[in-house]
Amino acid sequence: MKKIIKYVIADILRNKIVLAYTVFLLVISLSVFSIEDNTGKGLLSLLNIILIIVPLVAVIFSTIYIYNSAEFIELLVSQPLHRKRIWISLFAGLAGSLTLAFFVGAGIPVIICAPGATGFTMVGMGMLLSVIFVAIAMLAAVTTRDKAKGIGISILLWLYFSLIFDGLVVFILFQFQDYPLEKAMIVVSGLNPIDLGRILILLKMDISAMMGYTGAVFKDFFGTGIGFTIALLVMFCWMIVPTWLSLRKFNRKDL
Amino acid sequence: MIIATNVSKQFGKLKALNDVSVTCNKGECIALIGPNGSGKTTLIKSILGMVVPDNGFITFNGKNILHDWMYREFIGYMPQTGRYPENMTIGQVLDMMKDIRKQNKNRQLDEELVNAFGLDGLLSKRMRTLSGGTTQKVSAALAFLFNPDVLILDEPTAGLDPVASELLKEKIIKEKKKGKLVLITSHILSELDDLVTQIIYMQDGNLVFHKSIENLRKDTGENTLSKAIANVMMKK
C-alpha cells in the first residue's frame, strides 16, 4: 500500500499543478496579510477565497487525475493487489498532496501572521475540506466511464455546494419566514461541508453577533464543546461516506 | 488449476459471456478461438478479476477468486492493448512492477524477454512515445518477468514484427515445456499449430466446444488448425 501511495505522490509532483496551487495560495495569503493591518480582517478576506478555491481545485484536480490514471489503475488491478488498497492508496495520495499543498500555501502564513484559535480553525477546516472534496471527486469519477461527464458532475457538485445550496437555503428561509427555523438551520448546515466550515470559522471570529438571531442560535450550539465535536464528526462523515461509496463501486467495476 | 463454473456477464444489452464453464489444467496450452466479440477477452478478464461476472464463479487452485487477490501472483498477463502510465519510462514501469510484486523472494526474475527484445537499451524512453509494437514488447516482457505458473496472453503477436513474434513463440514453447499453463487468444491460427494442445472455441458468448487438438483433427478430418476451424465455422 505504501508503495502505491509513493508512486501516486511521485506522479502528482511530476505534473506540477499541485506545486502551482501551493505557490498561488502562498501568494494570496501573504498578499492578504500584507495589505491588511488588522489580522482579523485579513483572515476574513482569506476565508472567502479559501472556501471557494480549495474545494474547486481539490474536486477538479482529483477527478481529472483519476481519469488520467485509468491506465495505471488497469495495470495495478491485474497484479496481486487488493482493489481496496489500490483505491485507498489513490485517495491517500491525492488527499495527502492536496492537504500538504494547502498547509504550506495557506496554513503556514496563517499560523505565522495570525496565530490563535481563529487561524488554527481555518487551517484545520481548509485541510478537512481538501480531503472531503477529494472524496467527492473520487465518487464522481468512479460513477461514470465518460471523462467529460465525470468532470461535469464534479463541477456541478462544486457549484451546488458553494453556490446553489446557499441559494436554496435563503429561498427556504424566505418562504417559511413565519416559522422558527433557527434550530432546523443547524441541521441544514450539516448538509454542506463548506457551510459547516464557514460557520465554525466565523463563530471563532466573534462576529456572529452580526448574523442576527440565527447567529446566536449557532453560537449557542457550535460554540459549546459538544456542538463543535458534533460538527467535526459531521465533517468526518463527509469524508468517509463518499470514500466508502466510491470504494464499493470500484470493487465491482469492470476494467 | 483454473475452473470457471457457469460464468455469465452482461454489458448493457450485450451478453458477453453466457453460462461458460471451462477447466484449465497445468501443463496445457489452450487456444481461445472465436470471431471478434465472442467473449474471449471478457473470459480472460474475468479470470484475472478485472471483470466481475454477474453469475457463476471462478476458482484458482481450488480457491474462489472473488475475494482473493494473491492468486494473481501466479499469473502473467499480457493484455491485447497494453496501456501504461504515459509519463513513465520503460525502466520506471519495470521497476515499479518489480517493486510491487517483490513479496515473493524465492521466485527468480526472468528477464530473458527484456533482453531479447532489446528493451534494456530503451529504458529511458517514455511510454507515450513508444510505437504499438514496442508497447506490446513491454507487455510481453512484463507477463514473463515474474516467472508465473500461468501465462495469459491476449493476442500476443498482434503488432509485433516477425523477429519479435518468433522470439515470443519460442519463449512460449519453452515455458510450456516447464509445465506451465498457457492461455492464448489469437486470430492467426497458423502460428498456434505447433503451440497449443487444447482448443476452446467461443461464439456470441457461448462456449461451443473445448477439445484437444488431436480430437479436433480427428473430428474434422483436417490436418492444420486453420482448416479445422474453418471447417467448424462453415458448419455453423
Boltz contact constraints between the chains, C-beta under 6 A:
constraints:
  - contact:
      token1: [A, 3]
      token2: [B, 99]
      max_distance: 6.0
  - contact:
      token1: [A, 3]
      token2: [B, 100]
      max_distance: 6.0
  - contact:
      token1: [A, 71]
      token2: [B, 83]
      max_distance: 6.0
  - contact:
      token1: [A, 71]
      token2: [B, 84]
      max_distance: 6.0
  - contact:
      token1: [A, 71]
      token2: [B, 85]
      max_distance: 6.0
  - contact:
      token1: [A, 72]
      token2: [B, 85]
      max_distance: 6.0
  - contact:
      token1: [A, 74]
      token2: [B, 83]
      max_distance: 6.0
  - contact:
      token1: [A, 77]
      token2: [B, 50]
      max_distance: 6.0
  - contact:
      token1: [A, 78]
      token2: [B, 48]
      max_distance: 6.0
  - contact:
      token1: [A, 78]
      token2: [B, 77]
      max_distance: 6.0
  - contact:
      token1: [A, 79]
      token2: [B, 72]
      max_distance: 6.0
  - contact:
      token1: [A, 79]
      token2: [B, 100]
      max_distance: 6.0
  - contact:
      token1: [A, 80]
      token2: [B, 69]
      max_distance: 6.0
  - contact:
      token1: [A, 80]
      token2: [B, 70]
      max_distance: 6.0
  - contact:
      token1: [A, 80]
      token2: [B, 72]
      max_distance: 6.0
  - contact:
      token1: [A, 80]
      token2: [B, 73]
      max_distance: 6.0
  - contact:
      token1: [A, 82]
      token2: [B, 69]
      max_distance: 6.0
  - contact:
      token1: [A, 252]
      token2: [B, 52]
      max_distance: 6.0
  - contact:
      token1: [A, 254]
      token2: [B, 51]
      max_distance: 6.0
  - contact:
      token1: [A, 255]
      token2: [B, 50]
      max_distance: 6.0
